[in-house]
Amino acid sequence: MIKIDQLIKKINNTELGKTGTHETYVHIPTELDISSIFPNINEEIEFKDRRSNSFYKVRLTKGREQRICGLGPFYRDKQLCGGDE
């Protein structure tokens, strides 16, 4: 299994909640081990945006898919669009 310490991903409109689902997340392939970033499933962690010094609370969920959830405030603050990294 691959261990991940940093994640850079091109997001799409579905992840941004712009396709009618209103869910905001990042889909993570299940074969990627991001336990060094998220040691516990469904446990809320806080990350700091180094550019704005803002803090955001997110959590990892696992089911049929592995997702980092709770990114709506970050996406809105950054005015992100599909295709952004």
A tleap script that builds the chain and sets N, CA, C and O, in Angstrom:
source leaprc.protein.ff14SB
mol = sequence {
  NMET ILE LYS ILE ASP GLN LEU ILE LYS LYS
  ILE ASN ASN THR GLU LEU GLY LYS THR GLY
  THR HIE GLU THR TYR VAL HIE ILE PRO THR
  GLU LEU ASP ILE SER SER ILE PHE PRO ASN
  ILE ASN GLU GLU ILE GLU PHE LYS ASP ARG
  ARG SER ASN SER PHE TYR LYS VAL ARG LEU
  THR LYS GLY ARG GLU GLN ARG ILE CYS GLY
  LEU GLY PRO PHE TYR ARG ASP LYS GLN LEU
  CYS GLY GLY ASP CGLU
}
set mol.1.N position { 0.844 -1.182 0.000 }
set mol.1.CA position { 0.000 0.000 0.000 }
set mol.1.C position { 0.889 1.246 0.000 }
set mol.1.O position { 1.944 1.265 0.634 }
set mol.2.N position { 0.457 2.269 -0.707 }
set mol.2.CA position { 1.191 3.521 -0.818 }
set mol.2.C position { 0.860 4.404 0.380 }
set mol.2.O position { -0.308 4.560 0.735 }
set mol.3.N position { 1.895 4.988 1.009 }
set mol.3.CA position { 1.691 5.916 2.128 }
set mol.3.C position { 1.743 7.345 1.606 }
set mol.3.O position { 2.659 7.713 0.871 }
set mol.4.N position { 0.754 8.147 1.991 }
set mol.4.CA position { 0.627 9.521 1.502 }
set mol.4.C position { 0.830 10.499 2.658 }
set mol.4.O position { 0.199 10.364 3.707 }
set mol.5.N position { 1.710 11.482 2.466 }
set mol.5.CA position { 1.927 12.538 3.451 }
set mol.5.C position { 1.388 13.879 2.969 }
set mol.5.O position { 1.131 14.776 3.772 }
set mol.6.N position { 1.219 14.010 1.669 }
set mol.6.CA position { 0.674 15.221 1.081 }
set mol.6.C position { -0.202 14.794 -0.078 }
set mol.6.O position { 0.115 13.843 -0.792 }
set mol.7.N position { -1.291 15.492 -0.260 }
set mol.7.CA position { -2.228 15.126 -1.311 }
set mol.7.C position { -2.525 16.344 -2.170 }
set mol.7.O position { -2.947 17.383 -1.662 }
set mol.8.N position { -2.303 16.213 -3.473 }
set mol.8.CA position { -2.647 17.262 -4.424 }
set mol.8.C position { -3.561 16.608 -5.445 }
set mol.8.O position { -3.203 15.595 -6.044 }
set mol.9.N position { -4.733 17.180 -5.644 }
set mol.9.CA position { -5.720 16.559 -6.517 }
set mol.9.C position { -6.480 17.613 -7.290 }
set mol.9.O position { -6.808 18.674 -6.759 }
set mol.10.N position { -6.758 17.316 -8.547 }
set mol.10.CA position { -7.612 18.176 -9.362 }
set mol.10.C position { -9.051 17.827 -9.003 }
set mol.10.O position { -9.472 16.682 -9.170 }
set mol.11.N position { -9.808 18.805 -8.510 }
set mol.11.CA position { -11.179 18.547 -8.064 }
set mol.11.C position { -12.164 18.791 -9.206 }
set mol.11.O position { -11.884 19.525 -10.154 }
set mol.12.N position { -13.322 18.153 -9.081 }
set mol.12.CA position { -14.348 18.318 -10.111 }
set mol.12.C position { -15.587 18.967 -9.510 }
set mol.12.O position { -15.666 19.165 -8.297 }
set mol.13.N position { -16.551 19.296 -10.358 }
set mol.13.CA position { -17.756 19.984 -9.897 }
set mol.13.C position { -18.578 19.144 -8.927 }
set mol.13.O position { -19.244 19.705 -8.057 }
set mol.14.N position { -18.553 17.825 -9.047 }
set mol.14.CA position { -19.275 16.971 -8.105 }
set mol.14.C position { -18.685 17.132 -6.710 }
set mol.14.O position { -19.427 17.288 -5.741 }
set mol.15.N position { -17.358 17.095 -6.597 }
set mol.15.CA position { -16.701 17.259 -5.301 }
set mol.15.C position { -16.942 18.655 -4.721 }
set mol.15.O position { -16.949 18.835 -3.503 }
set mol.16.N position { -17.138 19.628 -5.590 }
set mol.16.CA position { -17.396 21.001 -5.159 }
set mol.16.C position { -18.851 21.232 -4.766 }
set mol.16.O position { -19.200 22.316 -4.300 }
set mol.17.N position { -19.703 20.225 -4.949 }
set mol.17.CA position { -21.115 20.361 -4.615 }
set mol.17.C position { -21.895 21.183 -5.623 }
set mol.17.O position { -22.942 21.744 -5.297 }
set mol.18.N position { -21.388 21.257 -6.854 }
set mol.18.CA position { -22.020 22.098 -7.873 }
set mol.18.C position { -22.860 21.309 -8.874 }
set mol.18.O position { -23.243 21.843 -9.915 }
set mol.19.N position { -23.150 20.037 -8.567 }
set mol.19.CA position { -23.938 19.233 -9.504 }
set mol.19.C position { -25.274 18.817 -8.904 }
set mol.19.O position { -25.895 17.860 -9.365 }
set mol.20.N position { -25.713 19.530 -7.884 }
set mol.20.CA position { -26.997 19.246 -7.280 }
set mol.20.C position { -26.932 18.366 -6.042 }
set mol.20.O position { -27.951 18.172 -5.379 }
set mol.21.N position { -25.765 17.826 -5.713 }
set mol.21.CA position { -25.663 16.955 -4.536 }
set mol.21.C position { -25.472 17.752 -3.255 }
set mol.21.O position { -25.856 17.291 -2.181 }
set mol.22.N position { -24.892 18.922 -3.349 }
set mol.22.CA position { -24.592 19.790 -2.206 }
set mol.22.C position { -23.604 19.145 -1.230 }
set mol.22.O position { -23.446 19.626 -0.108 }
set mol.23.N position { -22.942 18.070 -1.644 }
set mol.23.CA position { -21.891 17.470 -0.831 }
set mol.23.C position { -20.565 18.045 -1.293 }
set mol.23.O position { -20.343 18.234 -2.489 }
set mol.24.N position { -19.678 18.323 -0.330 }
set mol.24.CA position { -18.357 18.852 -0.665 }
set mol.24.C position { -17.318 17.937 -0.052 }
set mol.24.O position { -17.316 17.709 1.158 }
set mol.25.N position { -16.444 17.418 -0.880 }
set mol.25.CA position { -15.481 16.414 -0.436 }
set mol.25.C position { -14.353 16.297 -1.446 }
set mol.25.O position { -14.373 16.947 -2.491 }
set mol.26.N position { -13.377 15.472 -1.131 }
set mol.26.CA position { -12.353 15.049 -2.076 }
set mol.26.C position { -12.394 13.532 -2.097 }
set mol.26.O position { -12.246 12.886 -1.060 }
set mol.27.N position { -12.594 12.967 -3.275 }
set mol.27.CA position { -12.574 11.510 -3.423 }
set mol.27.C position { -11.120 11.046 -3.416 }
set mol.27.O position { -10.291 11.569 -4.160 }
set mol.28.N position { -10.815 10.059 -2.568 }
set mol.28.CA position { -9.468 9.503 -2.453 }
set mol.28.C position { -9.521 8.044 -2.883 }
set mol.28.O position { -10.318 7.284 -2.332 }
set mol.29.N position { -8.708 7.624 -3.840 }
set mol.29.CA position { -8.701 6.202 -4.206 }
set mol.29.C position { -8.458 5.323 -2.971 }
set mol.29.O position { -7.607 5.634 -2.137 }
set mol.30.N position { -9.202 4.239 -2.867 }
set mol.30.CA position { -9.126 3.386 -1.669 }
set mol.30.C position { -7.756 2.736 -1.493 }
set mol.30.O position { -7.401 2.343 -0.382 }
set mol.31.N position { -6.990 2.619 -2.562 }
set mol.31.CA position { -5.658 2.009 -2.425 }
set mol.31.C position { -4.628 2.959 -1.812 }
set mol.31.O position { -3.521 2.529 -1.488 }
set mol.32.N position { -4.965 4.230 -1.648 }
set mol.32.CA position { -4.039 5.175 -1.031 }
set mol.32.C position { -4.220 5.174 0.484 }
set mol.32.O position { -5.340 5.301 0.980 }
set mol.33.N position { -3.135 5.033 1.205 }
set mol.33.CA position { -3.135 5.060 2.668 }
set mol.33.C position { -2.830 6.483 3.117 }
set mol.33.O position { -1.694 6.944 3.007 }
set mol.34.N position { -3.842 7.177 3.620 }
set mol.34.CA position { -3.634 8.543 4.107 }
set mol.34.C position { -3.755 8.591 5.632 }
set mol.34.O position { -4.118 9.619 6.205 }
set mol.35.N position { -3.446 7.468 6.277 }
set mol.35.CA position { -3.554 7.393 7.736 }
set mol.35.C position { -2.549 8.293 8.441 }
set mol.35.O position { -2.739 8.617 9.614 }
set mol.36.N position { -1.486 8.705 7.761 }
set mol.36.CA position { -0.556 9.655 8.381 }
set mol.36.C position { -1.181 11.048 8.465 }
set mol.36.O position { -0.763 11.867 9.283 }
set mol.37.N position { -2.172 11.317 7.628 }
set mol.37.CA position { -2.891 12.583 7.668 }
set mol.37.C position { -4.154 12.433 8.507 }
set mol.37.O position { -4.474 13.305 9.316 }
set mol.38.N position { -4.865 11.336 8.317 }
set mol.38.CA position { -6.119 11.037 9.019 }
set mol.38.C position { -5.966 9.705 9.745 }
set mol.38.O position { -6.310 8.662 9.190 }
set mol.39.N position { -5.455 9.722 10.973 }
set mol.39.CA position { -5.221 8.452 11.675 }
set mol.39.C position { -6.500 7.701 12.033 }
set mol.39.O position { -6.472 6.479 12.174 }
set mol.40.N position { -7.627 8.411 12.185 }
set mol.40.CA position { -8.879 7.767 12.589 }
set mol.40.C position { -10.012 8.163 11.651 }
set mol.40.O position { -10.202 9.343 11.355 }
set mol.41.N position { -10.756 7.177 11.190 }
set mol.41.CA position { -11.905 7.414 10.328 }
set mol.41.C position { -12.985 8.147 11.124 }
set mol.41.O position { -13.226 7.844 12.293 }
set mol.42.N position { -13.623 9.108 10.476 }
set mol.42.CA position { -14.720 9.914 11.034 }
set mol.42.C position { -14.314 10.817 12.191 }
set mol.42.O position { -15.183 11.399 12.841 }
set mol.43.N position { -13.031 10.948 12.466 }
set mol.43.CA position { -12.579 11.869 13.512 }
set mol.43.C position { -12.254 13.210 12.869 }
set mol.43.O position { -11.453 13.285 11.937 }
set mol.44.N position { -12.874 14.255 13.370 }
set mol.44.CA position { -12.668 15.589 12.828 }
set mol.44.C position { -11.266 16.082 13.178 }
set mol.44.O position { -10.833 16.004 14.327 }
set mol.45.N position { -10.569 16.591 12.164 }
set mol.45.CA position { -9.266 17.209 12.396 }
set mol.45.C position { -9.316 18.621 11.834 }
set mol.45.O position { -10.171 18.942 11.009 }
set mol.46.N position { -8.409 19.446 12.280 }
set mol.46.CA position { -8.351 20.833 11.836 }
set mol.46.C position { -7.088 21.017 11.002 }
set mol.46.O position { -6.005 20.590 11.401 }
set mol.47.N position { -7.232 21.650 9.850 }
set mol.47.CA position { -6.042 21.974 9.074 }
set mol.47.C position { -5.981 23.472 8.856 }
set mol.47.O position { -6.998 24.164 8.853 }
set mol.48.N position { -4.769 23.949 8.676 }
set mol.48.CA position { -4.531 25.374 8.485 }
set mol.48.C position { -4.133 25.629 7.041 }
set mol.48.O position { -3.234 24.980 6.506 }
set mol.49.N position { -4.812 26.581 6.419 }
set mol.49.CA position { -4.439 27.043 5.098 }
set mol.49.C position { -3.289 28.026 5.295 }
set mol.49.O position { -3.479 29.108 5.850 }
set mol.50.N position { -2.125 27.657 4.849 }
set mol.50.CA position { -0.934 28.491 5.081 }
set mol.50.C position { -0.998 29.839 4.379 }
set mol.50.O position { -0.368 30.798 4.824 }
set mol.51.N position { -1.743 29.922 3.305 }
set mol.51.CA position { -1.825 31.190 2.580 }
set mol.51.C position { -2.692 32.218 3.292 }
set mol.51.O position { -2.358 33.403 3.322 }
set mol.52.N position { -3.811 31.768 3.869 }
set mol.52.CA position { -4.732 32.710 4.507 }
set mol.52.C position { -4.682 32.658 6.030 }
set mol.52.O position { -5.284 33.497 6.700 }
set mol.53.N position { -3.968 31.677 6.580 }
set mol.53.CA position { -3.921 31.423 8.027 }
set mol.53.C position { -5.295 31.065 8.601 }
set mol.53.O position { -5.522 31.200 9.803 }
set mol.54.N position { -6.209 30.610 7.740 }
set mol.54.CA position { -7.534 30.171 8.186 }
set mol.54.C position { -7.482 28.694 8.555 }
set mol.54.O position { -6.672 27.934 8.024 }
set mol.55.N position { -8.366 28.300 9.479 }
set mol.55.CA position { -8.450 26.911 9.919 }
set mol.55.C position { -9.762 26.310 9.440 }
set mol.55.O position { -10.790 26.986 9.407 }
set mol.56.N position { -9.717 25.027 9.066 }
set mol.56.CA position { -10.883 24.304 8.570 }
set mol.56.C position { -10.935 22.933 9.233 }
set mol.56.O position { -9.901 22.317 9.492 }
set mol.57.N position { -12.155 22.462 9.506 }
set mol.57.CA position { -12.346 21.150 10.115 }
set mol.57.C position { -12.843 20.179 9.055 }
set mol.57.O position { -13.824 20.446 8.362 }
set mol.58.N position { -12.154 19.054 8.938 }
set mol.58.CA position { -12.492 18.028 7.957 }
set mol.58.C position { -12.401 16.660 8.617 }
set mol.58.O position { -11.872 16.520 9.720 }
set mol.59.N position { -12.925 15.653 7.923 }
set mol.59.CA position { -12.826 14.290 8.430 }
set mol.59.C position { -12.776 13.321 7.261 }
set mol.59.O position { -13.233 13.630 6.161 }
set mol.60.N position { -12.221 12.156 7.511 }
set mol.60.CA position { -12.138 11.092 6.517 }
set mol.60.C position { -13.295 10.136 6.732 }
set mol.60.O position { -13.556 9.710 7.857 }
set mol.61.N position { -13.991 9.799 5.655 }
set mol.61.CA position { -15.039 8.785 5.729 }
set mol.61.C position { -14.667 7.642 4.792 }
set mol.61.O position { -14.016 7.848 3.768 }
set mol.62.N position { -15.088 6.447 5.156 }
set mol.62.CA position { -14.856 5.274 4.309 }
set mol.62.C position { -16.131 4.461 4.239 }
set mol.62.O position { -16.776 4.192 5.253 }
set mol.63.N position { -16.474 4.084 3.058 }
set mol.63.CA position { -17.609 3.224 2.770 }
set mol.63.C position { -17.284 2.599 1.432 }
set mol.63.O position { -16.229 1.988 1.262 }
set mol.64.N position { -18.199 2.753 0.474 }
set mol.64.CA position { -17.866 2.327 -0.894 }
set mol.64.C position { -16.716 3.172 -1.439 }
set mol.64.O position { -15.930 2.716 -2.269 }
set mol.65.N position { -16.636 4.405 -0.961 }
set mol.65.CA position { -15.572 5.325 -1.368 }
set mol.65.C position { -14.863 5.859 -0.127 }
set mol.65.O position { -15.397 5.819 0.981 }
set mol.66.N position { -13.665 6.352 -0.339 }
set mol.66.CA position { -12.904 7.034 0.709 }
set mol.66.C position { -12.951 8.524 0.366 }
set mol.66.O position { -12.555 8.927 -0.728 }
set mol.67.N position { -13.437 9.339 1.306 }
set mol.67.CA position { -13.597 10.774 1.046 }
set mol.67.C position { -13.093 11.601 2.222 }
set mol.67.O position { -13.195 11.197 3.380 }
set mol.68.N position { -12.547 12.767 1.895 }
set mol.68.CA position { -12.285 13.805 2.890 }
set mol.68.C position { -13.479 14.749 2.795 }
set mol.68.O position { -13.697 15.383 1.763 }
set mol.69.N position { -14.248 14.838 3.876 }
set mol.69.CA position { -15.503 15.602 3.894 }
set mol.69.C position { -15.361 16.876 4.725 }
set mol.69.O position { -14.462 17.004 5.556 }
set mol.70.N position { -16.271 17.805 4.478 }
set mol.70.CA position { -16.313 19.046 5.255 }
set mol.70.C position { -15.557 20.183 4.612 }
set mol.70.O position { -15.194 21.144 5.289 }
set mol.71.N position { -15.314 20.093 3.319 }
set mol.71.CA position { -14.493 21.094 2.638 }
set mol.71.C position { -15.273 22.273 2.065 }
set mol.71.O position { -14.680 23.149 1.436 }
set mol.72.N position { -16.583 22.312 2.270 }
set mol.72.CA position { -17.392 23.404 1.722 }
set mol.72.C position { -16.889 24.791 2.072 }
set mol.72.O position { -16.732 25.619 1.175 }
set mol.73.N position { -16.626 25.082 3.362 }
set mol.73.CA position { -16.126 26.422 3.703 }
set mol.73.C position { -14.806 26.767 3.003 }
set mol.73.O position { -14.615 27.902 2.568 }
set mol.74.N position { -13.907 25.804 2.895 }
set mol.74.CA position { -12.632 26.023 2.215 }
set mol.74.C position { -12.867 26.298 0.734 }
set mol.74.O position { -12.303 27.241 0.179 }
set mol.75.N position { -13.703 25.476 0.090 }
set mol.75.CA position { -13.997 25.667 -1.326 }
set mol.75.C position { -14.611 27.037 -1.582 }
set mol.75.O position { -14.236 27.717 -2.537 }
set mol.76.N position { -15.557 27.448 -0.731 }
set mol.76.CA position { -16.201 28.759 -0.910 }
set mol.76.C position { -15.214 29.900 -0.678 }
set mol.76.O position { -15.191 30.862 -1.447 }
set mol.77.N position { -14.398 29.804 0.372 }
set mol.77.CA position { -13.412 30.862 0.646 }
set mol.77.C position { -12.448 31.038 -0.517 }
set mol.77.O position { -12.038 32.158 -0.826 }
set mol.78.N position { -12.088 29.948 -1.154 }
set mol.78.CA position { -11.128 29.987 -2.264 }
set mol.78.C position { -11.792 30.185 -3.618 }
set mol.78.O position { -11.108 30.352 -4.628 }
set mol.79.N position { -13.133 30.168 -3.643 }
set mol.79.CA position { -13.896 30.316 -4.891 }
set mol.79.C position { -13.399 29.333 -5.947 }
set mol.79.O position { -13.111 29.708 -7.084 }
set mol.80.N position { -13.307 28.057 -5.540 }
set mol.80.CA position { -12.758 27.035 -6.424 }
set mol.80.C position { -13.751 26.620 -7.495 }
set mol.80.O position { -14.966 26.697 -7.313 }
set mol.81.N position { -13.205 26.183 -8.605 }
set mol.81.CA position { -13.989 25.699 -9.740 }
set mol.81.C position { -13.471 24.335 -10.163 }
set mol.81.O position { -12.336 23.973 -9.856 }
set mol.82.N position { -14.299 23.586 -10.863 }
set mol.82.CA position { -13.868 22.298 -11.377 }
set mol.82.C position { -12.580 22.423 -12.172 }
set mol.82.O position { -12.445 23.312 -13.012 }
set mol.83.N position { -11.637 21.533 -11.907 }
set mol.83.CA position { -10.337 21.577 -12.570 }
set mol.83.C position { -9.243 22.220 -11.737 }
set mol.83.O position { -8.062 22.089 -12.058 }
set mol.84.N position { -9.625 22.920 -10.659 }
set mol.84.CA position { -8.628 23.509 -9.779 }
set mol.84.C position { -7.943 22.423 -8.950 }
set mol.84.O position { -8.522 21.364 -8.707 }
set mol.85.N position { -6.719 22.687 -8.522 }
set mol.85.CA position { -5.979 21.753 -7.661 }
set mol.85.C position { -5.960 22.285 -6.245 }
set mol.85.O position { -5.388 21.654 -5.356 }
savepdb mol mol.pdb
quit
